[in-house]
Amino acid sequence: MLRKSLSRLALAAAVSALAGHAGLAHAQDKIRIGYAISKTGPFAGGAGVTTLPNYQLWVKDVNAAGGITVGGKKLQIEVVEYDDRSNSEEAVKAIERLGTQDKVDIILPPWGTGLNLAVGPTFNRLGYPHLAVTAATDRAPEMAKRWPNSFWFLGPSKAGAVALSEVLGKLKAENKIGAKVAMISVADAFGIELATAARAAFKSAGLEIALDKTYPIGTQDMQALLKDAMASGADTFVAFSYPPDTIAITDAARVLSYNPKVYYTAVGTAFPVFKGKFGAAAEGVMGVGGWNVDSPALQAYFKRHTEVIGREPDRWASPVTYVSLQMLQQAIERVGKIDNAAIIKELQTGTFDTIMGKIKLADNIMPIVWWVGQWQNGEFVGLAPTSYEGAKAPLFPKPAWK
């Protein structure tokens, strides 16, 4: 009799353990979401403008609305976060810890192309959806096939180069600029891939790269590179840069009175800090990003972000980050439980209502990404791809530095 009682107790304990491990919806009273983000190091500027504020805004919005609906029950979000220190090894360790030790329900991605590529295998092995929002890479289609749990919201680098060559090619065809382009790029995954794609795209548009130089990540003195650009005789200057570089390059351009007809810097140009630092001098500066300034939904998001976070969002990946989280929430609610395999499937196949309209991913890749924007009258408007709703004509030539 004693043996039978003990056997029953053991069986009950095993069933209870299995139920707890499976994360059954009826036993769940909250959703634990974790992430590792660059709070220190060279990526902290980008992460602190684009990624972390939108994680915070989304969590606040969801919890204020009662939570995420799972199986008919509203569940509040609890956050577990780490600083990856802008280091790929630290990012991988943190993702591993979140999945195996903290056992969070969902893991959100780090900031930047390099870190998202570094943590991709870990996300895949652990079986979490990987919303690689701030990763622009031509390997996106390949990665989406290798890691079907991964979703690439900025798409391939080639799209950025093609969009920029679309703008520059039209200006050249109108005889507003010559064929020469001076190009510099940061020696990191983002800069390397954009520069590689640009070489082919510019050639197809009849443009000639008169200067093609890279610089190490963390470079602060940009004057030597800018002097080379000035000496190249190019009407167009392009820098595939990260946020600190974008600021340093523009500072150097102003000091040297380098004022080409087209001036384009990459990540960070669309940041509010760029407008805050350069003020009226930002007028006419092109860069990566942009948004549809005429969209009521995006205007409401812009206002909400400013009220909650205390500062404006950037005009590129900030709204895309929030879109990815809206899609995640809708996928969870449609599945009705924390079942990451089912959530991944829903993200692959579903259509989602977002602040950027209805979004359906194409082979795990976001189909709508602004790649060229420009500061015009205090707003960073989208220029290209020119087929997108809300695309504006470029202000040309860029006014002299003020």
N, C-alpha and C positions, 0 to 999 in steps of 0.2 A: 504493500500500500504506500509506504514511504517512497519507494522507488518511483511509483506511478506519479505521485504528487510532485516529486522533484523533476521528473521528465516533463510534466505539464508546465511547471514553472520555467524550465529551461526553454521549452518551445515558445511560451508566451514572451519571454525575454528576447528570444531571437526574432520573433515577428515584430516586436516593438522596435528593436534596433534597426531592422530592415526598413520599417516605415519611416523612422527618423532619418536614415541615410538617404532614402528616396526623396525626402523633402516634400511629403504629401501636403497639399494645399490646406487641408483641415487642421494640420498641426502647426501651421506657419502663422505668426502674428506680426511679422515685419519682413521687409526685403532688405538684405544686406548687400550693399553695392560698394565695391572697392576700386581704387585706382592708385597708380604711382604716377606722379606728375613732377615736372622739373620746377622745384621751388628755389633751387640754387643752381649755379653754373650758367654757362652761356645760353642755354635754352629757356632759362627762367623768364626772360622778357616775353618771348612768344607764348609760352604756356600761361603766363600770368595775365595776358591780354585776351587770348582766344579761348583757351581750353578750360582752365580752372573757373573763371567767372561763369561760364555757361553750365558747367556741372553744378555750381552752387545755385544759380538761378533756377535751373530745372528742378533740382531737389526741393527748393523752397516752393516753387509753383505746384509741384505734385503733392507735397505734404500739406500745403495750404488748402488744396482741393480735397483732402481726405486720404490721399494715397493712390496707389495703383490697384485697380480692381482685379483680384485674382480669385477665380471660383466664386464670384458673387460677394467677396469680402474685400473691403478697402484695407490695404496694407501700407503703412508708413515706410519711408526709406530711411535706413540707418547707413551711415557712411564710414568706411575704413579707408584711410589714405596714408600714403608714404611719399617721401621725397626721393626721386630717382637720381637727383644731383646731376642731371644732364649726362648721365653715364649709362651706356647700354648694358653693362654687366649689372649695375645696380637695378636697372629697370627690369631685367630678366629675373633677378633674385626676388624683387618685390612682387612681380606677377606670380611667381611660383609660391611665394609665401601666402599671398591672398587666396590662391586656389587650394593649397594643400594644408595650410595651418589655420588660416582665418576661415576657410571654407565659405567664402562669400557666395551669394547667389549669382551675381553679375559682376564682371570686371570691365571697367571703362579703359580706353586706350591712353597712352602717353601722348606728348606733343612731338611732332616732327617726323619727317620721313625716315631718318636713320633709326630712331628708337622704335618706330612701328615695325620696320623690317626686322629689327633685332628680336622683338618680343613675339613676332608672328608664330614661330614654331611652338612656343610655350602656350600661347592661347589655343593653338590647334590641338596640342597634346592633351591639354586639360579639358577641351571641349566647350570652351566659352565662345560666344559670339565676339568677334573682334571688329569693332567699328573704327577702322583706321581713317579717321576724319582728316587729320592734318598731314597725310602722307601723299605726296605727288610723285609717282614713279611710273616709268614705262613698263615696269614689271607687274603692274596691277593686274592685267589679264592673266598672266602666268601665276601670280600669287593666289588669285581667286580660284584657279583650278587646283593648285597644290593644296591650298588651305580653304576649303569650301565654307568654312566658318568665318572667313574674313570678308570685309566689305570696305570698298575704297571710294571715299566720298569726294576726293579731289581728282581722281582719275589719273590717266597717264600724263607724264611730262610733255609728251609730244603735243597734246592738245594745247598746252600753254604756249609752246613755241609757234604752233600754227596760228593761234589767235593773234599773237603779237606780229607775226609776219603778215597777217591779213591787214592789220592797221598800217604797218610800215609800207607794205607793198602798194596800198592804195595811195598813200602820200607820195610815194616815188612815181607812180603812174600819173599823178597830177602835177609832177615836176615841182613839188614842194620841198622835197629832200633829194640829196644825191644817193648813190648806191652804197656808200661806205657806212659801216656800223662798227663802233668800238664796243667790245664786249669783255666784261670781267665776270668771274664767278667764284663763289666760295667752294673750297675743296672739301665738300661734304656731299652726301648722297643727292640732296636736292639740287645743289649748284652743278654738280657733275652731270646729272641727267638732263637738266634744263639746257645746259650749254651744248651737250651732245645733240639733243633734239633740235636746238636752234640752228646749228651749223647746216643741217639738211634743209630745214624750213626756210631759212633766209636765202639759201642758194636757189631754192625753187621759186622764191619771190623776186629773183633778180637782184638780191642784195649781196654785197661783198663785205666780209668781216676783215676790217683793216687792223684790228687789235683783238687778240684772243689770249687773255691771261687769267690765271687762277690765283687765289690767295688763301692762306691757311685760315681755318676757323679761329676766331679770337683776334684777328688782325685789327689794330686800332688806327694806325697811321696809314691813310689811304692816299696821301698826296702824290706819292710816286706813281701810283697807278693812274690817277687822274691826269697827271702831267703827260703820261704816255698817251692817254686818250685824246688830250688836246693836240698832241703832236701828230696824231693819226690822220687829221683832216676830215674826220667823219662828222656828218651832220647829226647822227643818232648815237646816243650812248645808252647801253643796256648793261645792267648789273643784276645777275641772279644771286641775290644777297639774302642774308638772314637779318632779323631786326636790328641788332647792334651795328652791323655793317652798313645797313641802309641809312641809319642816322649818321654814322661816321663818314660815309661816302658823300652824303649831301652837305655835311659841314665842310668837307674839303672842297667840294665844288664851289660853294659860296666864297670860301676864302680865296680860291684861285680865280674867281670870276669866270668859271667854266660854265658856259651857258649854251649848250647845243640846241638845235631846233627841236629835237625830241630827247627827253631825258626820262629814262625808265629805271626804277629800282624795284626790287621784288618784295619779299616778305617784310612787313613793317610799314610799307608805304601807306597801306590802308588803315593803319592803326591811328587811333585818336591822338596818341602821343606825337605822331609825326606832324599833324596839323597844329597841335599845341606848341610844339617846339619852333616850327618854322612859320607859323601864321600865314600872312599874305604871300610869303615866299613859296608856299606850297602850291600856289596856283599854277596849273598847267603840268605839274609833275605826274607822270604816268607810273603805274606799278601793277603788281599782280593783285587781282581781286576786282572789287566793284560790287554793286548791288542795284536792284531795281528801286530807285528812290520813289517811284510813283505807286508802289504796292502798299495798300492800307495795312495788310497783315504784317509786313516788314516794318512799317512805321510804328505799329503798335508794339512789336517786339523791341524795336530800338528804344522806345519810350520806357518800356518795362525794365529793360536791362539797365538803363541809365538810372532809374529810380531805385532799383534794388541793389545794384552793384556800386552805384555812386559815380560811375563813369560810363562813357559811351562804349558800345562794342566796336570791334574792327569791322570793316566793310568788305569782308571776304569770308573767312572760315568761321567767324563767330556765329552767324546765322546758320551755316551748314552744320556746325556742332550741335546747335539746338535742334535742328531738323533731325539729326541722327538719333537724338534722345527721344524726340516725339515718336519716331518710328519704332524705337525699342519698346517704349511704353505700350504702344498700340499692338505690337507683336505679342508681348507678354499677356495683355488683356484678351487677345483673341485666342491664344493657346489655353488660357485659364489656369495655368500653373507654372511653376518654375521648372520647366523642362527645356534645357538649353538646346537640345537637338531639334525640338519642335519650334522653338523661338527662331533658330537659325533658318529653318525651312520657311517660316512665315516671312522673315526678312528677305529671303531669296525670291519669293513668289508674290508677295502681297503688294497692294497699292495703299499709300498712306496719305492722310491729310496733314499738311504741315504749313508752316509760315511761308514756305516757298511754293505753295500750291500742292497739287497731287503729285506724289513721287512714287515711281516704280523703278527699282534698280534694274539695270541691264547687265546680266552676268555678274552680279555683285558689285557693279560700278555705278556711281551716281551719274545720271545723264546730263545734269545742268550745273555747270561750274563756270563762274566768271573768271577770266584769266587776264583781262586788261581793263584797268580802270584809270580814272584821272581826277585829280582835285580840280573842281570847277565851282567857283562861288561858295567855297567852304564845305562842299560835299564831294565825296569820292564816288563818282558815278561809274556805272558799267559801260565800257566801250565795246568789248568783244568777248566771245563771239557776237558778231553783229546781228545774228539771227534771233538772239534772245529778246524776250519782251522787256522793254525799258531801256534798250541800248541807245546811248547818246553818240552824237558826232564829236570827234576830238577837238579840243581847243588847240589851235595851231597858229603860229609857233608858240612854244612855251615862253611866257613873259620873262624878261630879265629878272634875276634874283633881286629881291627887295631887302 
